[in-house]
Amino acid sequence: MPQDFKCNCPFTSALDILGDKWILVIVKQMLIEGKETFKDFTESEEAIATNILSSKLKLLEEVG
């Protein structure tokens, strides 16, 4: 399911995605901690619930 953005502004669209608490945690883990796999994320200190992790990773994949 494609993400619906408030407007066509790339900055606003980026904030729509990156403004989510769990998305920020996931991006931080990817960039700083080098996490790459679902298992890497589930073993992290933040303890993101697997259903939330799955939906957020899917959203990130959809928006590229």
PDB file of N, CA, C and O in Angstrom:
ATOM      1  N   MET A   1       0.840  -1.171   0.000  1.00  0.00           N
ATOM      2  CA  MET A   1       0.000   0.000   0.000  1.00  0.00           C
ATOM      3  C   MET A   1       0.889   1.240   0.000  1.00  0.00           C
ATOM      4  O   MET A   1       1.708   1.399   0.906  1.00  0.00           O
ATOM      5  N   PRO A   2       0.750   2.134  -1.005  1.00  0.00           N
ATOM      6  CA  PRO A   2       1.581   3.316  -1.071  1.00  0.00           C
ATOM      7  C   PRO A   2       1.276   4.300   0.048  1.00  0.00           C
ATOM      8  O   PRO A   2       0.144   4.409   0.520  1.00  0.00           O
ATOM      9  N   GLN A   3       2.309   5.006   0.454  1.00  0.00           N
ATOM     10  CA  GLN A   3       2.185   6.000   1.509  1.00  0.00           C
ATOM     11  C   GLN A   3       1.468   7.242   0.965  1.00  0.00           C
ATOM     12  O   GLN A   3       1.805   7.726  -0.116  1.00  0.00           O
ATOM     13  N   ASP A   4       0.491   7.753   1.702  1.00  0.00           N
ATOM     14  CA  ASP A   4      -0.181   8.998   1.323  1.00  0.00           C
ATOM     15  C   ASP A   4       0.497  10.144   2.050  1.00  0.00           C
ATOM     16  O   ASP A   4       0.585  10.147   3.278  1.00  0.00           O
ATOM     17  N   PHE A   5       0.975  11.115   1.290  1.00  0.00           N
ATOM     18  CA  PHE A   5       1.647  12.261   1.879  1.00  0.00           C
ATOM     19  C   PHE A   5       0.709  13.460   1.900  1.00  0.00           C
ATOM     20  O   PHE A   5      -0.222  13.544   1.099  1.00  0.00           O
ATOM     21  N   LYS A   6       0.959  14.390   2.825  1.00  0.00           N
ATOM     22  CA  LYS A   6       0.120  15.568   2.981  1.00  0.00           C
ATOM     23  C   LYS A   6       0.198  16.486   1.766  1.00  0.00           C
ATOM     24  O   LYS A   6      -0.788  17.125   1.400  1.00  0.00           O
ATOM     25  N   CYS A   7       1.371  16.548   1.145  1.00  0.00           N
ATOM     26  CA  CYS A   7       1.536  17.381  -0.040  1.00  0.00           C
ATOM     27  C   CYS A   7       2.699  16.825  -0.867  1.00  0.00           C
ATOM     28  O   CYS A   7       3.286  15.805  -0.505  1.00  0.00           O
ATOM     29  N   ASN A   8       3.024  17.480  -1.953  1.00  0.00           N
ATOM     30  CA  ASN A   8       4.083  17.004  -2.838  1.00  0.00           C
ATOM     31  C   ASN A   8       5.463  17.523  -2.460  1.00  0.00           C
ATOM     32  O   ASN A   8       6.428  17.260  -3.178  1.00  0.00           O
ATOM     33  N   CYS A   9       5.583  18.244  -1.365  1.00  0.00           N
ATOM     34  CA  CYS A   9       6.871  18.790  -0.927  1.00  0.00           C
ATOM     35  C   CYS A   9       7.739  17.660  -0.383  1.00  0.00           C
ATOM     36  O   CYS A   9       7.312  16.940   0.519  1.00  0.00           O
ATOM     37  N   PRO A  10       8.957  17.488  -0.918  1.00  0.00           N
ATOM     38  CA  PRO A  10       9.809  16.395  -0.455  1.00  0.00           C
ATOM     39  C   PRO A  10      10.208  16.522   1.019  1.00  0.00           C
ATOM     40  O   PRO A  10      10.378  15.508   1.697  1.00  0.00           O
ATOM     41  N   PHE A  11      10.360  17.739   1.520  1.00  0.00           N
ATOM     42  CA  PHE A  11      10.727  17.920   2.922  1.00  0.00           C
ATOM     43  C   PHE A  11       9.586  17.500   3.846  1.00  0.00           C
ATOM     44  O   PHE A  11       9.807  16.826   4.852  1.00  0.00           O
ATOM     45  N   THR A  12       8.381  17.900   3.498  1.00  0.00           N
ATOM     46  CA  THR A  12       7.212  17.519   4.292  1.00  0.00           C
ATOM     47  C   THR A  12       7.001  16.012   4.239  1.00  0.00           C
ATOM     48  O   THR A  12       6.668  15.393   5.250  1.00  0.00           O
ATOM     49  N   SER A  13       7.192  15.424   3.069  1.00  0.00           N
ATOM     50  CA  SER A  13       7.035  13.977   2.929  1.00  0.00           C
ATOM     51  C   SER A  13       8.076  13.235   3.763  1.00  0.00           C
ATOM     52  O   SER A  13       7.758  12.235   4.406  1.00  0.00           O
ATOM     53  N   ALA A  14       9.320  13.723   3.755  1.00  0.00           N
ATOM     54  CA  ALA A  14      10.372  13.098   4.568  1.00  0.00           C
ATOM     55  C   ALA A  14      10.021  13.179   6.048  1.00  0.00           C
ATOM     56  O   ALA A  14      10.228  12.215   6.786  1.00  0.00           O
ATOM     57  N   LEU A  15       9.498  14.307   6.486  1.00  0.00           N
ATOM     58  CA  LEU A  15       9.111  14.451   7.891  1.00  0.00           C
ATOM     59  C   LEU A  15       7.936  13.552   8.247  1.00  0.00           C
ATOM     60  O   LEU A  15       7.841  13.070   9.375  1.00  0.00           O
ATOM     61  N   ASP A  16       7.038  13.323   7.289  1.00  0.00           N
ATOM     62  CA  ASP A  16       5.925  12.391   7.529  1.00  0.00           C
ATOM     63  C   ASP A  16       6.460  11.009   7.877  1.00  0.00           C
ATOM     64  O   ASP A  16       5.889  10.312   8.717  1.00  0.00           O
ATOM     65  N   ILE A  17       7.539  10.617   7.243  1.00  0.00           N
ATOM     66  CA  ILE A  17       8.119   9.292   7.475  1.00  0.00           C
ATOM     67  C   ILE A  17       9.049   9.316   8.682  1.00  0.00           C
ATOM     68  O   ILE A  17       8.890   8.521   9.608  1.00  0.00           O
ATOM     69  N   LEU A  18      10.015  10.223   8.672  1.00  0.00           N
ATOM     70  CA  LEU A  18      11.049  10.244   9.704  1.00  0.00           C
ATOM     71  C   LEU A  18      10.569  10.793  11.036  1.00  0.00           C
ATOM     72  O   LEU A  18      11.275  10.679  12.038  1.00  0.00           O
ATOM     73  N   GLY A  19       9.388  11.385  11.067  1.00  0.00           N
ATOM     74  CA  GLY A  19       8.851  11.912  12.313  1.00  0.00           C
ATOM     75  C   GLY A  19       8.303  10.833  13.233  1.00  0.00           C
ATOM     76  O   GLY A  19       7.961  11.117  14.381  1.00  0.00           O
ATOM     77  N   ASP A  20       8.215   9.620  12.755  1.00  0.00           N
ATOM     78  CA  ASP A  20       7.716   8.506  13.548  1.00  0.00           C
ATOM     79  C   ASP A  20       8.818   8.009  14.494  1.00  0.00           C
ATOM     80  O   ASP A  20       9.958   7.809  14.073  1.00  0.00           O
ATOM     81  N   LYS A  21       8.475   7.815  15.755  1.00  0.00           N
ATOM     82  CA  LYS A  21       9.459   7.402  16.769  1.00  0.00           C
ATOM     83  C   LYS A  21      10.197   6.122  16.366  1.00  0.00           C
ATOM     84  O   LYS A  21      11.425   6.071  16.426  1.00  0.00           O
ATOM     85  N   TRP A  22       9.464   5.106  15.963  1.00  0.00           N
ATOM     86  CA  TRP A  22      10.101   3.825  15.667  1.00  0.00           C
ATOM     87  C   TRP A  22      10.915   3.875  14.385  1.00  0.00           C
ATOM     88  O   TRP A  22      11.932   3.191  14.274  1.00  0.00           O
ATOM     89  N   ILE A  23      10.487   4.670  13.419  1.00  0.00           N
ATOM     90  CA  ILE A  23      11.265   4.815  12.191  1.00  0.00           C
ATOM     91  C   ILE A  23      12.621   5.426  12.523  1.00  0.00           C
ATOM     92  O   ILE A  23      13.644   4.981  12.005  1.00  0.00           O
ATOM     93  N   LEU A  24      12.636   6.446  13.385  1.00  0.00           N
ATOM     94  CA  LEU A  24      13.908   7.065  13.785  1.00  0.00           C
ATOM     95  C   LEU A  24      14.821   6.055  14.463  1.00  0.00           C
ATOM     96  O   LEU A  24      16.023   6.027  14.200  1.00  0.00           O
ATOM     97  N   VAL A  25      14.259   5.232  15.329  1.00  0.00           N
ATOM     98  CA  VAL A  25      15.053   4.204  16.009  1.00  0.00           C
ATOM     99  C   VAL A  25      15.635   3.227  14.983  1.00  0.00           C
ATOM    100  O   VAL A  25      16.814   2.880  15.064  1.00  0.00           O
ATOM    101  N   ILE A  26      14.834   2.788  14.035  1.00  0.00           N
ATOM    102  CA  ILE A  26      15.284   1.838  13.015  1.00  0.00           C
ATOM    103  C   ILE A  26      16.369   2.448  12.144  1.00  0.00           C
ATOM    104  O   ILE A  26      17.380   1.802  11.869  1.00  0.00           O
ATOM    105  N   VAL A  27      16.169   3.690  11.706  1.00  0.00           N
ATOM    106  CA  VAL A  27      17.170   4.355  10.863  1.00  0.00           C
ATOM    107  C   VAL A  27      18.478   4.526  11.633  1.00  0.00           C
ATOM    108  O   VAL A  27      19.555   4.319  11.074  1.00  0.00           O
ATOM    109  N   LYS A  28      18.393   4.903  12.908  1.00  0.00           N
ATOM    110  CA  LYS A  28      19.595   5.032  13.742  1.00  0.00           C
ATOM    111  C   LYS A  28      20.321   3.696  13.837  1.00  0.00           C
ATOM    112  O   LYS A  28      21.546   3.640  13.728  1.00  0.00           O
ATOM    113  N   GLN A  29      19.569   2.626  14.039  1.00  0.00           N
ATOM    114  CA  GLN A  29      20.184   1.306  14.143  1.00  0.00           C
ATOM    115  C   GLN A  29      20.858   0.908  12.837  1.00  0.00           C
ATOM    116  O   GLN A  29      21.915   0.277  12.851  1.00  0.00           O
ATOM    117  N   MET A  30      20.265   1.265  11.729  1.00  0.00           N
ATOM    118  CA  MET A  30      20.840   0.926  10.428  1.00  0.00           C
ATOM    119  C   MET A  30      22.123   1.723  10.175  1.00  0.00           C
ATOM    120  O   MET A  30      23.139   1.160   9.769  1.00  0.00           O
ATOM    121  N   LEU A  31      22.067   3.029  10.416  1.00  0.00           N
ATOM    122  CA  LEU A  31      23.186   3.897  10.077  1.00  0.00           C
ATOM    123  C   LEU A  31      24.335   3.830  11.075  1.00  0.00           C
ATOM    124  O   LEU A  31      25.500   3.807  10.677  1.00  0.00           O
ATOM    125  N   ILE A  32      24.026   3.799  12.347  1.00  0.00           N
ATOM    126  CA  ILE A  32      25.069   3.870  13.378  1.00  0.00           C
ATOM    127  C   ILE A  32      25.502   2.490  13.860  1.00  0.00           C
ATOM    128  O   ILE A  32      26.688   2.249  14.081  1.00  0.00           O
ATOM    129  N   GLU A  33      24.531   1.582  14.024  1.00  0.00           N
ATOM    130  CA  GLU A  33      24.836   0.270  14.594  1.00  0.00           C
ATOM    131  C   GLU A  33      25.027  -0.807  13.539  1.00  0.00           C
ATOM    132  O   GLU A  33      25.400  -1.931  13.872  1.00  0.00           O
ATOM    133  N   GLY A  34      24.779  -0.489  12.274  1.00  0.00           N
ATOM    134  CA  GLY A  34      25.000  -1.435  11.185  1.00  0.00           C
ATOM    135  C   GLY A  34      24.015  -2.594  11.120  1.00  0.00           C
ATOM    136  O   GLY A  34      24.327  -3.639  10.550  1.00  0.00           O
ATOM    137  N   LYS A  35      22.832  -2.419  11.697  1.00  0.00           N
ATOM    138  CA  LYS A  35      21.835  -3.494  11.665  1.00  0.00           C
ATOM    139  C   LYS A  35      21.292  -3.633  10.246  1.00  0.00           C
ATOM    140  O   LYS A  35      21.041  -2.639   9.565  1.00  0.00           O
ATOM    141  N   GLU A  36      21.116  -4.883   9.810  1.00  0.00           N
ATOM    142  CA  GLU A  36      20.657  -5.139   8.448  1.00  0.00           C
ATOM    143  C   GLU A  36      19.510  -6.126   8.351  1.00  0.00           C
ATOM    144  O   GLU A  36      18.689  -6.027   7.439  1.00  0.00           O
ATOM    145  N   THR A  37      19.436  -7.065   9.261  1.00  0.00           N
ATOM    146  CA  THR A  37      18.425  -8.114   9.155  1.00  0.00           C
ATOM    147  C   THR A  37      17.345  -7.956  10.231  1.00  0.00           C
ATOM    148  O   THR A  37      17.537  -7.277  11.239  1.00  0.00           O
ATOM    149  N   PHE A  38      16.214  -8.600   9.982  1.00  0.00           N
ATOM    150  CA  PHE A  38      15.120  -8.570  10.956  1.00  0.00           C
ATOM    151  C   PHE A  38      15.612  -9.076  12.307  1.00  0.00           C
ATOM    152  O   PHE A  38      15.259  -8.525  13.350  1.00  0.00           O
ATOM    153  N   LYS A  39      16.416 -10.111  12.283  1.00  0.00           N
ATOM    154  CA  LYS A  39      16.952 -10.670  13.534  1.00  0.00           C
ATOM    155  C   LYS A  39      17.828  -9.656  14.259  1.00  0.00           C
ATOM    156  O   LYS A  39      17.771  -9.551  15.484  1.00  0.00           O
ATOM    157  N   ASP A  40      18.645  -8.902  13.505  1.00  0.00           N
ATOM    158  CA  ASP A  40      19.474  -7.857  14.122  1.00  0.00           C
ATOM    159  C   ASP A  40      18.600  -6.880  14.907  1.00  0.00           C
ATOM    160  O   ASP A  40      18.920  -6.513  16.038  1.00  0.00           O
ATOM    161  N   PHE A  41      17.496  -6.467  14.293  1.00  0.00           N
ATOM    162  CA  PHE A  41      16.620  -5.492  14.944  1.00  0.00           C
ATOM    163  C   PHE A  41      15.921  -6.083  16.158  1.00  0.00           C
ATOM    164  O   PHE A  41      15.767  -5.403  17.172  1.00  0.00           O
ATOM    165  N   THR A  42      15.498  -7.334  16.071  1.00  0.00           N
ATOM    166  CA  THR A  42      14.783  -7.939  17.198  1.00  0.00           C
ATOM    167  C   THR A  42      15.689  -8.170  18.397  1.00  0.00           C
ATOM    168  O   THR A  42      15.208  -8.269  19.525  1.00  0.00           O
ATOM    169  N   GLU A  43      16.984  -8.257  18.169  1.00  0.00           N
ATOM    170  CA  GLU A  43      17.940  -8.482  19.255  1.00  0.00           C
ATOM    171  C   GLU A  43      18.482  -7.183  19.849  1.00  0.00           C
ATOM    172  O   GLU A  43      19.356  -7.223  20.715  1.00  0.00           O
ATOM    173  N   SER A  44      17.982  -6.043  19.404  1.00  0.00           N
ATOM    174  CA  SER A  44      18.501  -4.760  19.873  1.00  0.00           C
ATOM    175  C   SER A  44      17.948  -4.395  21.242  1.00  0.00           C
ATOM    176  O   SER A  44      16.961  -4.972  21.702  1.00  0.00           O
ATOM    177  N   GLU A  45      18.595  -3.432  21.886  1.00  0.00           N
ATOM    178  CA  GLU A  45      18.202  -2.982  23.220  1.00  0.00           C
ATOM    179  C   GLU A  45      16.828  -2.310  23.236  1.00  0.00           C
ATOM    180  O   GLU A  45      16.130  -2.347  24.250  1.00  0.00           O
ATOM    181  N   GLU A  46      16.441  -1.700  22.122  1.00  0.00           N
ATOM    182  CA  GLU A  46      15.186  -0.966  22.083  1.00  0.00           C
ATOM    183  C   GLU A  46      13.961  -1.876  22.179  1.00  0.00           C
ATOM    184  O   GLU A  46      12.879  -1.410  22.536  1.00  0.00           O
ATOM    185  N   ALA A  47      14.110  -3.137  21.872  1.00  0.00           N
ATOM    186  CA  ALA A  47      13.041  -4.126  21.997  1.00  0.00           C
ATOM    187  C   ALA A  47      11.750  -3.684  21.301  1.00  0.00           C
ATOM    188  O   ALA A  47      10.692  -3.580  21.923  1.00  0.00           O
ATOM    189  N   ILE A  48      11.866  -3.428  20.007  1.00  0.00           N
ATOM    190  CA  ILE A  48      10.685  -3.065  19.222  1.00  0.00           C
ATOM    191  C   ILE A  48       9.844  -4.326  19.028  1.00  0.00           C
ATOM    192  O   ILE A  48      10.371  -5.372  18.649  1.00  0.00           O
ATOM    193  N   ALA A  49       8.557  -4.230  19.284  1.00  0.00           N
ATOM    194  CA  ALA A  49       7.661  -5.374  19.081  1.00  0.00           C
ATOM    195  C   ALA A  49       7.746  -5.814  17.617  1.00  0.00           C
ATOM    196  O   ALA A  49       7.836  -4.979  16.717  1.00  0.00           O
ATOM    197  N   THR A  50       7.716  -7.107  17.392  1.00  0.00           N
ATOM    198  CA  THR A  50       7.923  -7.631  16.041  1.00  0.00           C
ATOM    199  C   THR A  50       6.864  -7.157  15.053  1.00  0.00           C
ATOM    200  O   THR A  50       7.168  -6.951  13.878  1.00  0.00           O
ATOM    201  N   ASN A  51       5.625  -6.980  15.511  1.00  0.00           N
ATOM    202  CA  ASN A  51       4.589  -6.499  14.589  1.00  0.00           C
ATOM    203  C   ASN A  51       4.850  -5.048  14.178  1.00  0.00           C
ATOM    204  O   ASN A  51       4.630  -4.686  13.022  1.00  0.00           O
ATOM    205  N   ILE A  52       5.314  -4.219  15.106  1.00  0.00           N
ATOM    206  CA  ILE A  52       5.646  -2.829  14.787  1.00  0.00           C
ATOM    207  C   ILE A  52       6.880  -2.786  13.902  1.00  0.00           C
ATOM    208  O   ILE A  52       6.912  -2.054  12.913  1.00  0.00           O
ATOM    209  N   LEU A  53       7.888  -3.561  14.249  1.00  0.00           N
ATOM    210  CA  LEU A  53       9.116  -3.612  13.463  1.00  0.00           C
ATOM    211  C   LEU A  53       8.811  -4.024  12.031  1.00  0.00           C
ATOM    212  O   LEU A  53       9.305  -3.408  11.087  1.00  0.00           O
ATOM    213  N   SER A  54       8.018  -5.042  11.870  1.00  0.00           N
ATOM    214  CA  SER A  54       7.664  -5.530  10.542  1.00  0.00           C
ATOM    215  C   SER A  54       6.951  -4.464   9.721  1.00  0.00           C
ATOM    216  O   SER A  54       7.277  -4.256   8.552  1.00  0.00           O
ATOM    217  N   SER A  55       5.980  -3.790  10.328  1.00  0.00           N
ATOM    218  CA  SER A  55       5.221  -2.775   9.585  1.00  0.00           C
ATOM    219  C   SER A  55       6.091  -1.565   9.238  1.00  0.00           C
ATOM    220  O   SER A  55       5.950  -0.991   8.158  1.00  0.00           O
ATOM    221  N   LYS A  56       6.982  -1.176  10.139  1.00  0.00           N
ATOM    222  CA  LYS A  56       7.852  -0.020   9.872  1.00  0.00           C
ATOM    223  C   LYS A  56       8.905  -0.348   8.816  1.00  0.00           C
ATOM    224  O   LYS A  56       9.208   0.492   7.968  1.00  0.00           O
ATOM    225  N   LEU A  57       9.462  -1.545   8.854  1.00  0.00           N
ATOM    226  CA  LEU A  57      10.417  -1.937   7.824  1.00  0.00           C
ATOM    227  C   LEU A  57       9.743  -2.024   6.457  1.00  0.00           C
ATOM    228  O   LEU A  57      10.330  -1.653   5.441  1.00  0.00           O
ATOM    229  N   LYS A  58       8.513  -2.513   6.445  1.00  0.00           N
ATOM    230  CA  LYS A  58       7.768  -2.589   5.190  1.00  0.00           C
ATOM    231  C   LYS A  58       7.505  -1.195   4.645  1.00  0.00           C
ATOM    232  O   LYS A  58       7.634  -0.969   3.442  1.00  0.00           O
ATOM    233  N   LEU A  59       7.140  -0.258   5.509  1.00  0.00           N
ATOM    234  CA  LEU A  59       6.910   1.114   5.083  1.00  0.00           C
ATOM    235  C   LEU A  59       8.181   1.716   4.512  1.00  0.00           C
ATOM    236  O   LEU A  59       8.139   2.350   3.458  1.00  0.00           O
ATOM    237  N   LEU A  60       9.310   1.531   5.185  1.00  0.00           N
ATOM    238  CA  LEU A  60      10.574   2.063   4.677  1.00  0.00           C
ATOM    239  C   LEU A  60      10.917   1.468   3.326  1.00  0.00           C
ATOM    240  O   LEU A  60      11.417   2.165   2.443  1.00  0.00           O
ATOM    241  N   GLU A  61      10.653   0.198   3.165  1.00  0.00           N
ATOM    242  CA  GLU A  61      10.911  -0.460   1.878  1.00  0.00           C
ATOM    243  C   GLU A  61      10.014   0.124   0.788  1.00  0.00           C
ATOM    244  O   GLU A  61      10.472   0.358  -0.331  1.00  0.00           O
ATOM    245  N   GLU A  62       8.752   0.358   1.102  1.00  0.00           N
ATOM    246  CA  GLU A  62       7.807   0.894   0.122  1.00  0.00           C
ATOM    247  C   GLU A  62       8.181   2.293  -0.352  1.00  0.00           C
ATOM    248  O   GLU A  62       8.021   2.612  -1.530  1.00  0.00           O
ATOM    249  N   VAL A  63       8.676   3.124   0.550  1.00  0.00           N
ATOM    250  CA  VAL A  63       9.009   4.499   0.176  1.00  0.00           C
ATOM    251  C   VAL A  63      10.432   4.629  -0.346  1.00  0.00           C
ATOM    252  O   VAL A  63      10.869   5.711  -0.738  1.00  0.00           O
ATOM    253  N   GLY A  64      11.139   3.520  -0.346  1.00  0.00           N
ATOM    254  CA  GLY A  64      12.477   3.505  -0.929  1.00  0.00           C
ATOM    255  C   GLY A  64      13.510   4.132  -0.058  1.00  0.00           C
ATOM    256  O   GLY A  64      14.682   4.185  -0.431  1.00  0.00           O
TER     257      GLY A  64
END
